[in-house]
Amino acid sequence: MSFSAVTLRVLAVSAAMALPGSASRGRGMDRPTAMTSVSNAEAGVTNALMRNVDFYVDPDVALHVRQLRGTMRSKTSGPVVFDDKHSFILHINSGEIGLDAHGLTVLLNKYIFGYKGAPIRNTSVSIGNGQMRLTGSMHKGINIPFDITAQVLLTPDGMMRIHPTKAKILKLNGDALMKMFHLSLEKLLDVSKAVGVTVQKDDIIIDPIKVLPPPTIEGRMIAVRVEGDQIVQTFGGSGTVSRPPLEPRAGNFMYFRGGSLRFGKLTMADAEMLVTDLDPSDPLKFDLDLYAKQLIAGYSRTLPSMGLEVYMRDIDKIDRARPTLH
């Protein structure tokens, strides 16, 4: 998939522009409707809106954010620091996020079962026809190949339940084999060292938040479904921040408002930062680890409001080698 050049707009606006229903002023840039402020008790929290964004938490794992409303806050009393993804928390109030088969494969092999002595190895995921297929090997002294087709369901406490509907073990009928020997996945798989994963009888239970690499993400999944080649997770019921809807013309973007943000040598107080995709036909592709490279590949100018407008390229358009900052 190709991605267009991206614009990062850092704007300082008057308080009137932040009031619900207020008209945008100035040169009429396409932008999301201004967000209402969080309560005084949440001073320092940065509101976050995203739509149609491929947000990379690993070079090979993209969170396909269809839409997201939430907040960002520092783990300390300081600003949200983009240069240290371990230092802040992204809280999802509501949203829809997809994970494709490649991303899930990497999560399973690198993060979920990436430790020494893991019970599952060389896992591969495919998604289609409303189900997930997992192949790989169980390590029980020897490697035992498996092939599982499963439904993806929601548990009452907001976890993802991988429920097998068909299984092959050693290329044999896995259901019959396990019944013959009175076995279950729970008896076969020791996942006590895995983070965010448990096994209940023959079901694998995954915490969709804990299995992700940094930044730390909070939120409650309220629905999950297989759609095309993605597992789509719906988040909601978390937080009370209320904001008006987005303007359709805003396109693909990330929008941060309020609190303090730090990126590079710049610290913004009462921050407002808009990252927009100039090609609305493709998702915005953003890599938090390499955002500085994206900035360096672009340029900036000062607006009449004394804000800063920075033009940025998508991460797939530039060399992924880490930049050297002096």
C-alpha positions as CSV (number, residue, x, y, z in Angstrom):
1,M,0.0,0.0,0.0
2,S,1.4,3.4,-0.9
3,F,1.2,6.3,1.4
4,S,1.1,10.1,0.7
5,A,3.2,12.8,2.2
6,V,1.9,13.8,5.7
7,T,1.4,17.2,7.3
8,L,2.2,17.8,10.9
9,R,0.5,21.0,12.0
10,V,1.3,22.4,15.4
11,L,-1.1,25.2,16.0
12,A,-1.7,27.7,18.8
13,V,-5.4,28.9,18.8
14,S,-7.5,31.2,20.9
15,A,-9.8,29.9,23.6
16,A,-12.8,30.8,21.5
17,M,-11.8,28.2,18.9
18,A,-11.9,25.5,21.5
19,L,-15.6,26.2,22.4
20,P,-18.1,23.7,21.0
21,G,-19.8,25.1,18.0
22,S,-17.3,27.9,17.4
23,A,-16.3,28.5,13.8
24,S,-12.7,28.0,12.8
25,R,-10.8,31.2,12.0
26,G,-7.9,32.0,9.9
27,R,-7.2,30.5,6.5
28,G,-9.8,27.7,6.7
29,M,-7.6,24.7,7.1
30,D,-9.3,21.3,7.1
31,R,-9.1,20.2,10.7
32,P,-11.1,18.2,13.2
33,T,-13.7,20.1,15.2
34,A,-12.0,21.5,18.4
35,M,-12.3,19.2,21.4
36,T,-13.7,20.3,24.7
37,S,-11.4,20.5,27.6
38,V,-11.0,17.8,30.2
39,S,-11.9,18.6,33.8
40,N,-9.6,20.6,36.1
41,A,-8.8,17.4,37.9
42,E,-7.2,16.1,34.7
43,A,-5.1,19.2,34.1
44,G,-2.0,18.2,32.1
45,V,-3.8,15.4,30.3
46,T,-3.6,15.6,26.5
47,N,-6.7,14.7,24.5
48,A,-6.1,12.4,21.5
49,L,-8.2,11.8,18.4
50,M,-7.1,9.5,15.5
51,R,-8.8,8.3,12.3
52,N,-7.5,6.0,9.6
53,V,-4.0,5.7,11.0
54,D,-1.5,2.8,10.8
55,F,0.2,3.4,14.2
56,Y,3.4,1.2,14.4
57,V,4.2,-0.2,17.8
58,D,6.9,-2.4,16.2
59,P,8.5,-2.1,12.7
60,D,6.3,-5.1,11.7
61,V,3.2,-4.5,13.9
62,A,0.7,-1.8,12.9
63,L,-2.4,-0.9,14.9
64,H,-4.8,-0.1,12.1
65,V,-6.7,2.6,13.9
66,R,-10.0,3.2,12.2
67,Q,-11.0,5.8,14.8
68,L,-9.9,6.5,18.4
69,R,-10.8,9.0,21.1
70,G,-8.8,9.1,24.3
71,T,-6.2,10.8,26.3
72,M,-2.4,10.7,26.8
73,R,-0.7,11.4,30.1
74,S,2.8,11.2,31.4
75,K,3.7,8.4,34.0
76,T,5.3,11.2,36.0
77,S,4.2,14.8,36.5
78,G,6.0,16.1,33.3
79,P,4.9,16.4,29.7
80,V,4.1,13.6,27.3
81,V,7.5,12.9,25.8
82,F,7.3,11.5,22.2
83,D,11.0,10.5,22.4
84,D,10.4,8.1,25.2
85,K,7.4,5.8,24.5
86,H,7.9,4.1,27.9
87,S,7.2,7.4,29.6
88,F,3.5,7.9,28.9
89,I,0.1,6.1,28.7
90,L,-2.4,6.2,25.9
91,H,-5.9,5.7,27.3
92,I,-8.6,4.7,24.8
93,N,-12.1,6.0,25.7
94,S,-13.6,4.6,22.5
95,G,-12.4,3.4,19.1
96,E,-12.0,0.7,16.6
97,I,-8.5,-0.9,16.0
98,G,-7.7,-3.7,13.5
99,L,-4.8,-6.2,13.7
100,D,-3.8,-8.0,10.5
101,A,-2.4,-11.6,10.2
102,H,1.2,-10.4,9.8
103,G,1.0,-8.2,12.9
104,L,-0.6,-11.0,15.0
105,T,2.1,-13.4,13.8
106,V,4.8,-11.1,15.0
107,L,3.1,-10.4,18.3
108,L,2.8,-14.2,19.0
109,N,6.3,-15.0,18.1
110,K,8.2,-12.0,19.4
111,Y,6.2,-10.7,22.3
112,I,3.6,-13.3,23.6
113,F,5.7,-16.5,23.2
114,G,9.1,-14.9,22.5
115,Y,10.7,-16.1,25.8
116,K,13.0,-19.1,26.3
117,G,11.0,-22.3,26.9
118,A,7.8,-20.9,25.5
119,P,5.2,-23.7,24.8
120,I,4.4,-22.5,21.3
121,R,6.9,-21.8,18.5
122,N,7.0,-20.8,14.9
123,T,3.4,-19.6,14.9
124,S,1.8,-18.3,11.8
125,V,-1.6,-16.6,11.6
126,S,-4.0,-16.3,8.7
127,I,-7.4,-14.6,8.8
128,G,-10.4,-15.2,6.5
129,N,-14.0,-16.5,6.2
130,G,-14.8,-15.1,9.6
131,Q,-12.2,-17.2,11.4
132,M,-8.5,-17.2,12.5
133,R,-6.2,-20.0,11.6
134,L,-3.1,-20.8,13.7
135,T,-0.3,-23.1,12.7
136,G,3.0,-23.8,14.5
137,S,4.4,-26.3,16.9
138,M,3.8,-27.1,20.6
139,H,7.0,-27.9,22.5
140,K,6.6,-30.9,24.7
141,G,10.1,-32.3,24.7
142,I,9.7,-32.6,21.0
143,N,8.0,-30.2,18.6
144,I,4.5,-31.3,17.9
145,P,3.0,-29.5,14.8
146,F,-0.6,-28.1,15.1
147,D,-3.1,-26.5,12.8
148,I,-6.1,-24.8,14.6
149,T,-9.0,-23.0,13.0
150,A,-10.8,-20.9,15.6
151,Q,-13.6,-18.4,16.2
152,V,-12.6,-15.0,17.8
153,L,-15.0,-14.1,20.6
154,L,-15.3,-11.6,23.4
155,T,-15.2,-12.6,27.1
156,P,-17.5,-10.8,29.6
157,D,-14.4,-9.1,31.1
158,G,-13.2,-7.7,27.7
159,M,-10.7,-10.3,26.7
160,M,-10.2,-12.0,23.3
161,R,-11.2,-15.7,23.3
162,I,-9.7,-17.9,20.6
163,H,-12.1,-20.8,20.5
164,P,-11.0,-23.7,18.3
165,T,-13.6,-25.2,15.9
166,K,-11.2,-27.6,14.2
167,A,-7.8,-28.9,15.1
168,K,-5.1,-31.1,13.7
169,I,-2.2,-32.4,15.8
170,L,0.6,-34.3,14.1
171,K,-1.6,-34.0,11.0
172,L,-4.2,-36.1,12.8
173,N,-7.7,-35.2,13.9
174,G,-6.8,-33.2,17.0
175,D,-10.3,-33.3,18.6
176,A,-10.4,-37.1,18.5
177,L,-6.8,-37.4,19.6
178,M,-7.3,-35.2,22.6
179,K,-10.5,-36.9,23.6
180,M,-8.8,-40.3,23.4
181,F,-6.1,-39.2,25.8
182,H,-8.3,-37.0,27.9
183,L,-6.2,-33.9,27.1
184,S,-6.9,-30.2,26.6
185,L,-4.9,-27.2,25.5
186,E,-4.9,-26.2,29.2
187,K,-3.1,-29.4,30.1
188,L,-0.7,-29.2,27.2
189,L,0.3,-25.6,27.3
190,D,2.1,-24.0,30.3
191,V,1.6,-20.3,29.7
192,S,2.5,-19.2,33.2
193,K,5.5,-17.1,32.0
194,A,3.5,-15.5,29.2
195,V,2.2,-11.9,29.7
196,G,-1.5,-11.3,28.8
197,V,-2.3,-14.9,27.9
198,T,-4.1,-17.7,29.7
199,V,-5.7,-21.0,28.6
200,Q,-9.1,-22.2,29.7
201,K,-9.8,-25.8,28.7
202,D,-9.3,-25.6,24.9
203,D,-9.6,-21.8,24.6
204,I,-6.7,-19.3,24.5
205,I,-7.6,-16.0,26.3
206,I,-5.7,-13.0,25.2
207,D,-5.6,-9.5,26.8
208,P,-5.5,-7.3,23.8
209,I,-3.8,-4.5,25.7
210,K,-1.2,-6.3,27.8
211,V,0.3,-8.2,24.8
212,L,1.3,-5.0,23.0
213,P,4.7,-3.4,23.2
214,P,5.1,0.2,24.5
215,P,3.6,2.7,24.7
216,T,1.4,1.6,27.6
217,I,-2.2,1.5,26.4
218,E,-5.3,1.4,28.6
219,G,-8.9,0.7,27.5
220,R,-11.7,-1.8,27.6
221,M,-12.6,-3.9,24.6
222,I,-16.4,-4.2,24.2
223,A,-16.6,-6.1,20.9
224,V,-14.4,-8.1,18.6
225,R,-15.0,-9.4,15.1
226,V,-13.2,-10.9,12.1
227,E,-13.5,-8.5,9.1
228,G,-11.6,-9.2,5.9
229,D,-8.0,-9.9,6.8
230,Q,-8.2,-8.2,10.2
231,I,-9.3,-8.8,13.8
232,V,-11.2,-5.7,14.6
233,Q,-11.5,-4.6,18.2
234,T,-14.0,-2.1,19.5
235,F,-13.2,-0.2,22.6
236,G,-15.6,1.8,24.7
237,G,-17.2,2.4,28.1
238,S,-14.0,3.9,29.5
239,G,-13.6,7.6,30.5
240,T,-16.1,10.5,30.5
241,V,-14.4,13.0,28.2
242,S,-17.0,14.3,25.8
243,R,-16.2,15.8,22.4
244,P,-18.1,16.9,19.3
245,P,-17.9,14.7,16.2
246,L,-15.2,15.1,13.6
247,E,-15.7,17.0,10.4
248,P,-15.8,14.6,7.5
249,R,-13.4,16.7,5.5
250,A,-10.7,16.3,8.1
251,G,-9.5,13.1,6.4
252,N,-6.8,10.8,8.0
253,F,-5.2,12.3,11.0
254,M,-3.9,12.3,14.5
255,Y,-4.9,15.3,16.7
256,F,-3.6,16.1,20.2
257,R,-5.0,18.9,22.3
258,G,-4.2,20.2,25.7
259,G,-1.6,19.4,28.3
260,S,2.1,19.5,27.5
261,L,3.9,17.7,24.7
262,R,7.7,17.3,24.2
263,F,9.3,16.2,21.0
264,G,12.9,16.8,20.1
265,K,14.0,20.1,21.7
266,L,10.5,21.6,21.5
267,T,8.1,21.6,24.5
268,M,4.5,22.7,23.9
269,A,2.3,24.1,26.7
270,D,-1.5,24.0,26.1
271,A,-0.5,21.9,23.1
272,E,-2.4,21.5,19.9
273,M,-0.8,19.2,17.3
274,L,-2.5,18.0,14.1
275,V,-1.0,15.3,11.9
276,T,-2.9,14.9,8.7
277,D,-2.6,12.8,5.6
278,L,-2.7,14.7,2.3
279,D,-3.9,11.6,0.5
280,P,-7.3,10.6,2.0
281,S,-7.4,7.4,0.0
282,D,-4.6,5.8,2.1
283,P,-4.1,5.5,5.9
284,L,-1.6,7.8,7.6
285,K,1.5,5.7,8.4
286,F,3.2,6.8,11.6
287,D,6.1,5.2,13.5
288,L,6.6,6.7,17.0
289,D,10.1,5.2,17.2
290,L,11.2,7.0,14.0
291,Y,9.0,10.1,14.0
292,A,12.2,12.3,14.1
293,K,13.2,10.9,10.8
294,Q,9.8,11.8,9.4
295,L,10.3,15.4,10.8
296,I,13.8,15.7,9.4
297,A,12.5,14.6,5.9
298,G,10.0,17.5,6.0
299,Y,10.1,21.2,6.6
300,S,8.3,23.8,8.7
301,R,7.0,27.4,8.8
302,T,5.6,29.8,11.3
303,L,1.9,30.6,11.1
304,P,0.4,34.1,11.7
305,S,-0.8,32.7,15.0
306,M,2.8,32.0,15.9
307,G,2.1,28.3,15.8
308,L,4.4,25.9,13.9
309,E,3.4,24.0,10.8
310,V,5.7,21.1,10.0
311,Y,5.4,19.0,6.8
312,M,6.3,15.3,7.3
313,R,6.7,12.3,5.1
314,D,5.1,8.9,5.8
315,I,7.5,6.4,7.3
316,D,7.4,4.1,4.3
317,K,8.7,6.9,2.1
318,I,12.0,7.3,3.9
319,D,14.9,5.2,5.2
320,R,13.9,3.4,8.4
321,A,17.4,3.7,9.8
322,R,17.4,5.6,13.1
323,P,18.3,9.3,12.8
324,T,21.3,10.7,14.5
325,L,20.3,13.6,16.7
326,H,23.0,16.2,17.7
